[in-house]
Amino acid sequence: MTLAMGAAIFFCRAFPFLFFRGKPGGGDPAARRGGRGAGFMAFVEKAAPPAAMTALALNALAGPMRAGLGEAAPALAAAAFTALLHLWRRSALLSIFAGTALYMALARLLG
């Protein structure tokens, strides 16, 4: 079962690279023809990372929010700090590490 699941995960991750290998225009056939879907791959490339990060952030905050304000306060404060730091410095690595450090400190002090 483990081998089958590992093979399925590997195939899902390798499929785009195998399917779109060596094709100009990022492998988007509509982009090469100039058809209606010419901007679809550009849209996906732009929209997917922020959408995935938003889903992960909401998932991370869902647990503490259900537990109550006492447990949610450090998570909400760290999330707000992370967002503000990122808007100010435009450094994902800095904002993630600083937000995580703030969360750990607040969780330790308040929890």
Secondary structure, DSSP 4 states (H G I P E B T S, - for coil): -HHHHHHHHHHHHHHHHHHSTT-GGGG-HHHHHT-TTTTHHHHHHHHHHHHHHHHHHHHHHHHHHHH-HHHHHHHHHHHHHHHHHHHHH--HHHHHHHHHHHHHHHHHHH-
